[in-house]
Amino acid sequence: MITKKDFCAKQDHSCLGWVCPRETVRKFCNETLAFGFASLVVNPDQVAYCRSVMEGRAGIGAVIGFPQGMNTTNIKIAEGLEAIENGATDLDVVTNFSLLFDGRDGLLLGEYRAFVNSMRDKKPDVVIKIIVYQPYGQNPSLNAGQTRRVSECVAESGADFIKICCDLEAVQTVVAGRVQIKHSGCAGLPEALEAIEKGCTRIGHEFAPIWLREAPEDFWGRSPAE
């Protein structure tokens, strides 16, 4: 059973609302530090402010091409480079799903590699996570073939993580340890623990502080199924 400290060290706290005033961002910064989360993921305009608050005590993630992923490759690269310049240690970049649905896998892999290589040239230790789910409900879900193809592209890209919200077993079958897996969208603490037990090394969510505060004192002695 994972300890509370180790669980917190695998969390990417998230402040990605449509409106994120400074008071809200500061609250999320404080929660990230108080709980010992791995990072706080924010919109690019908040990266520099988070750096001024957290002063290197936790990672700062920036979403790139968020939420649709349909920026051009050059725009994604420019956005990522600026985020690094402003203090980002992690970059979560959204897949261009039009390329995937069109079957243009070569162009999709080319975009991934161009982004990864440009970021590594700027900051060799930057943590790059490629988002392979559509975060808003109007978009169609990926079928099994699309999940396999996009997972293979991420595994070949040089990125550190593939970020998913479902189909964990299907993704694991393809990436087979070539990249780490970040899970987003867990419904609660038991589900997040189960994802970790199944091999995910990061969990992305805004509700982790609520889960942790509401968990009974003896929770960390239980198995996820209890």
C-alpha positions in Angstrom: 0.0 0.0 0.0 1.4 3.4 -1.0 2.0 5.9 1.8 0.3 9.3 1.8 3.6 11.1 1.2 4.4 8.9 -1.8 0.9 9.4 -3.2 1.2 13.2 -2.9 4.6 13.1 -4.7 2.9 11.6 -7.8 0.2 14.3 -8.0 0.1 17.1 -10.7 -2.3 19.5 -9.1 -4.2 21.4 -11.7 -5.6 25.0 -11.9 -6.9 25.2 -15.5 -10.3 26.9 -15.3 -11.5 29.3 -17.9 -11.1 32.1 -15.3 -8.1 31.8 -12.9 -7.7 34.9 -10.8 -4.5 35.4 -8.8 -6.2 34.5 -5.5 -7.2 31.1 -6.9 -3.8 30.4 -8.4 -2.1 31.4 -5.1 -4.4 28.9 -3.3 -3.4 26.1 -5.6 0.3 27.1 -5.2 -0.1 26.9 -1.4 -1.9 23.5 -1.7 0.9 22.1 -3.9 3.5 23.1 -1.4 1.5 22.1 1.7 0.8 18.6 0.4 4.1 18.0 -1.3 2.6 17.5 -4.8 5.0 17.0 -7.7 3.8 20.0 -9.6 1.1 22.5 -10.2 -0.2 22.6 -13.8 -1.5 26.0 -15.0 -2.3 28.0 -18.1 0.7 29.6 -19.7 -0.1 33.1 -18.5 0.2 32.0 -14.9 3.6 30.3 -15.1 5.8 33.3 -14.1 3.5 34.1 -11.2 3.7 30.5 -9.9 7.5 30.7 -10.1 7.4 33.8 -7.9 5.3 32.1 -5.3 6.8 28.6 -5.2 10.4 29.6 -5.7 11.6 26.2 -6.9 9.9 24.2 -4.2 7.7 22.3 -6.6 7.4 21.8 -10.3 5.4 24.1 -12.5 3.6 22.6 -15.5 2.2 24.5 -18.4 -0.5 23.3 -20.8 0.5 23.8 -24.5 -2.1 23.9 -27.3 -4.8 23.6 -24.7 -7.6 22.6 -24.9 -8.0 21.5 -28.6 -4.4 20.9 -29.7 -5.0 22.3 -33.2 -2.4 25.1 -33.1 0.3 24.8 -35.7 3.5 23.1 -34.7 5.4 26.3 -34.7 2.9 28.0 -32.4 3.1 25.0 -30.0 6.9 25.3 -30.0 6.8 29.0 -29.4 4.3 28.5 -26.5 6.5 25.8 -25.0 9.7 27.9 -25.2 8.0 30.9 -23.6 6.7 28.7 -20.8 10.1 27.4 -20.1 11.5 30.9 -20.2 8.9 31.9 -17.6 9.8 29.0 -15.3 7.9 25.9 -16.4 9.6 22.6 -15.5 6.8 20.4 -17.1 4.9 20.8 -20.4 1.6 19.0 -21.1 1.0 19.4 -24.8 -2.3 18.5 -26.4 -2.4 16.2 -29.4 -3.8 17.4 -32.8 -6.6 14.9 -33.1 -7.4 15.9 -36.6 -4.1 14.4 -37.7 -5.0 11.2 -35.9 -8.5 11.0 -37.3 -7.2 11.7 -40.8 -4.7 8.9 -40.5 -1.8 11.3 -40.9 0.3 9.5 -38.3 3.6 10.5 -39.9 2.7 14.2 -39.5 1.5 13.6 -36.0 4.8 11.9 -35.0 6.7 14.7 -36.8 4.9 17.3 -34.7 5.6 15.4 -31.5 9.3 15.1 -32.3 9.7 18.7 -33.4 8.2 19.8 -30.1 10.2 17.5 -28.0 13.5 18.3 -29.7 12.9 22.1 -29.5 12.1 21.9 -25.8 15.1 19.6 -25.0 17.4 22.1 -26.8 16.0 24.8 -24.5 15.9 22.9 -21.3 17.3 19.3 -21.4 15.6 18.2 -18.2 12.1 19.5 -19.0 9.4 16.9 -18.4 7.2 16.5 -21.5 3.7 14.9 -21.3 1.6 14.4 -24.4 -2.1 14.5 -23.8 -3.9 11.9 -25.9 -7.5 12.4 -24.8 -10.0 15.1 -25.7 -10.9 16.9 -22.5 -14.3 18.2 -23.6 -17.4 16.1 -24.2 -18.4 17.2 -27.7 -15.4 15.4 -29.2 -15.6 11.7 -30.2 -13.8 9.1 -28.1 -10.8 7.3 -29.5 -11.4 3.8 -30.8 -9.1 0.9 -30.2 -7.1 1.4 -33.4 -6.7 5.1 -32.8 -5.6 4.5 -29.2 -3.0 2.0 -30.4 -1.7 4.4 -33.1 -1.4 7.5 -31.0 0.2 5.5 -28.2 2.8 4.3 -30.6 3.5 7.8 -31.8 4.0 9.1 -28.3 6.3 6.1 -27.5 8.4 7.0 -30.5 8.4 10.8 -29.8 11.0 11.1 -27.1 8.4 12.5 -24.6 8.5 11.4 -21.0 4.8 10.7 -20.5 1.6 9.8 -22.3 -1.4 11.4 -20.5 -4.6 9.5 -20.6 -8.0 9.4 -18.9 -9.1 5.8 -19.9 -7.9 2.7 -21.7 -5.0 2.2 -19.3 -4.4 -1.4 -20.2 -4.6 -0.7 -23.9 -2.0 2.1 -23.7 0.3 0.0 -21.5 0.3 -2.8 -24.0 1.6 -0.4 -26.7 4.1 1.8 -24.7 5.5 -1.1 -22.7 7.6 1.0 -20.4 8.9 3.3 -23.2 7.2 6.2 -21.7 5.6 6.8 -18.3 1.8 7.1 -17.9 -0.1 10.0 -16.4 -3.7 9.4 -15.6 -6.2 12.3 -15.5 -9.9 12.1 -14.6 -9.9 9.7 -11.7 -13.2 9.8 -9.9 -11.8 9.7 -6.4 -8.9 8.7 -4.2 -9.5 4.9 -4.5 -9.4 5.2 -8.3 -6.3 7.2 -8.2 -4.6 4.7 -6.0 -5.7 1.9 -8.3 -4.2 3.7 -11.3 -0.9 4.1 -9.5 -0.9 0.4 -8.5 -1.5 -0.4 -12.2 1.6 1.5 -13.3 0.7 5.2 -13.6 3.4 7.4 -12.1 1.5 10.7 -12.2 -2.1 11.6 -11.5 -3.5 14.9 -12.8 -6.5 16.4 -11.0 -7.7 19.5 -9.2 -9.5 17.5 -6.4 -6.5 15.8 -4.7 -6.6 18.2 -1.7 -10.3 17.4 -1.2 -9.6 13.7 -1.4 -6.8 13.9 1.1 -8.7 16.0 3.6 -11.8 13.8 3.5 -9.9 10.5 3.7 -10.4 8.8 7.2 -7.3 8.5 9.3 -7.0 4.8 8.7 -7.4 5.0 4.9 -3.7 4.6 4.1 -3.7 1.2 5.8 -6.3 -0.2 3.4 -6.2 -1.6 -0.1 -7.9 0.4 -2.9 -10.7 -2.3 -3.1 -11.7 -1.8 0.6 
